[in-house]
């Protein structure tokens, strides 16, 4: 039985959409490590090589557990920074969000599959919300340094987190 002359052209190699999303995984991990180094972290050379290898592995196999190990490794590098409240923490957080969103979007199917624009837009928006939340938490922590210690700081922080969670839920829940 022969195939019809006109038909859907099959992709043999990953398209540019997959290449960009998978490259975002590697770029996000490297941006986080470079931000940590700029803030004063000094990870061992072998550890940096392991993180690069993990980033390439996650880009190639985003559904693997390597993504969790990569994010834990990047978080460890940031934990060695002398000033964890440096503004560069926002770059590191954005890089980790980029790793997460890139891996999540590409893990939805085989490498040759076209990425659904609606899914990419939805997850990109959620990634931006995560970056905004990280910025708000960072700013609240800077403001909390001026508050008196004790239960008041915890009460204000928990109240603000509750309000943020309620607003986020209200924004993300579909309406009829």
C-alpha positions in Angstrom: 0.0 0.0 0.0 1.5 3.3 -1.0 1.2 6.6 0.9 -0.8 9.4 -0.7 1.1 12.1 -2.6 -0.1 14.8 -0.4 0.1 14.4 3.3 1.4 15.9 6.4 5.1 16.4 6.4 6.7 14.6 9.4 9.4 16.2 11.5 12.6 14.3 11.6 14.5 16.6 13.9 13.4 18.8 16.7 12.0 22.1 15.5 13.2 25.5 16.5 10.5 25.7 19.2 11.9 22.7 21.0 15.5 23.8 20.5 14.8 27.2 22.1 12.8 25.7 25.0 15.6 23.1 25.7 18.3 25.8 25.4 16.4 27.8 28.0 16.9 25.0 30.5 20.7 25.2 30.1 20.7 29.0 30.0 18.6 29.3 33.1 20.8 26.9 35.1 23.9 28.7 34.0 22.4 32.1 34.8 21.6 31.0 38.3 25.2 29.7 38.9 26.7 32.9 37.4 24.5 35.1 39.6 25.6 33.1 42.7 29.2 33.5 41.7 28.7 37.2 41.2 27.2 37.4 44.7 30.3 35.7 46.1 29.7 32.0 45.9 32.8 29.9 45.0 31.6 26.4 43.9 34.3 23.9 43.1 35.2 23.4 39.5 34.0 19.8 39.5 30.7 20.8 40.9 30.2 23.3 38.1 31.0 20.6 35.6 28.4 18.4 37.2 25.8 21.2 37.1 26.5 21.8 33.4 26.2 18.1 32.6 22.9 17.9 34.6 21.6 21.0 32.7 22.4 19.3 29.3 20.8 16.0 30.6 17.7 17.8 31.6 17.6 19.6 28.3 17.8 16.3 26.4 15.6 14.3 28.8 13.3 16.9 30.6 11.1 14.2 32.1 14.0 12.7 34.0 14.6 13.2 37.7 17.8 15.1 36.7 15.7 18.3 36.9 15.2 18.0 40.6 18.8 17.2 41.2 19.8 20.2 39.0 17.6 22.6 40.9 18.8 21.3 44.3 22.4 21.8 43.1 21.8 25.3 41.9 20.1 26.1 45.3 23.1 24.7 47.1 25.4 26.9 45.1 23.3 29.9 46.1 23.3 28.8 49.8 27.1 29.4 49.8 26.7 33.1 49.0 27.8 35.4 51.9 24.8 37.7 51.5 21.8 35.6 50.6 19.6 38.7 50.3 21.7 40.2 47.5 19.6 41.5 44.6 21.3 38.8 42.5 19.0 36.3 44.2 16.3 37.5 41.9 18.5 36.6 38.9 19.1 33.1 40.4 15.4 32.6 41.1 14.5 33.7 37.5 17.0 31.2 36.2 15.6 28.4 38.2 12.1 29.3 37.1 13.4 29.3 33.5 14.8 25.8 34.0 11.5 24.6 35.5 9.3 26.1 32.8 11.5 25.0 29.9 11.7 21.4 31.2 8.0 21.3 31.9 7.0 22.5 28.5 9.4 20.2 26.6 8.5 17.2 28.7 5.0 17.1 27.4 5.9 15.0 24.4 8.7 13.7 22.2 11.4 16.1 21.0 9.9 16.2 17.5 6.6 17.4 18.7 5.6 21.0 18.1 5.1 22.9 21.2 1.5 24.2 21.7 1.6 28.0 21.8 -1.2 28.1 24.3 0.7 25.8 26.7 3.9 27.8 26.3 2.0 31.1 26.9 0.2 29.7 29.9 3.4 28.3 31.5 5.4 31.5 30.7 2.7 33.6 32.4 2.9 31.3 35.5 6.7 31.6 35.4 6.4 35.4 35.4 4.1 35.2 38.3 6.7 33.1 40.2 9.3 35.7 39.5 7.0 38.4 40.7 6.3 36.4 43.9 10.0 35.9 44.5 10.5 39.7 44.1 7.7 40.4 46.5 9.1 38.0 49.1 12.6 39.4 48.7 11.3 43.0 49.2 9.2 41.9 52.2 12.3 40.4 53.8 14.2 43.7 53.3 11.3 45.5 54.9 11.0 43.0 57.7 14.6 43.9 58.9 13.1 47.2 60.0 10.2 45.6 61.9 10.6 44.8 65.6 11.3 41.2 66.3 8.9 38.8 67.8 5.4 37.7 66.9 4.5 40.9 65.0 6.9 40.2 62.2 5.6 36.6 61.8 2.0 37.8 61.9 2.6 40.4 59.2 4.5 38.0 57.1 1.9 35.2 57.3 -0.9 37.7 56.7 0.8 39.0 53.5 1.5 35.4 52.3 -2.2 34.5 52.9 -3.3 37.6 50.9 -0.8 36.7 48.1 -2.0 33.1 48.0 -5.7 34.3 47.9 -5.0 36.8 45.1 -3.0 34.2 43.1 -5.8 31.6 43.4 -8.4 34.2 42.4 -6.3 35.1 39.3 -5.6 31.6 38.2 -9.0 30.0 38.8 -11.1 30.0 35.5 -14.3 31.9 35.7 -17.6 30.9 34.0 
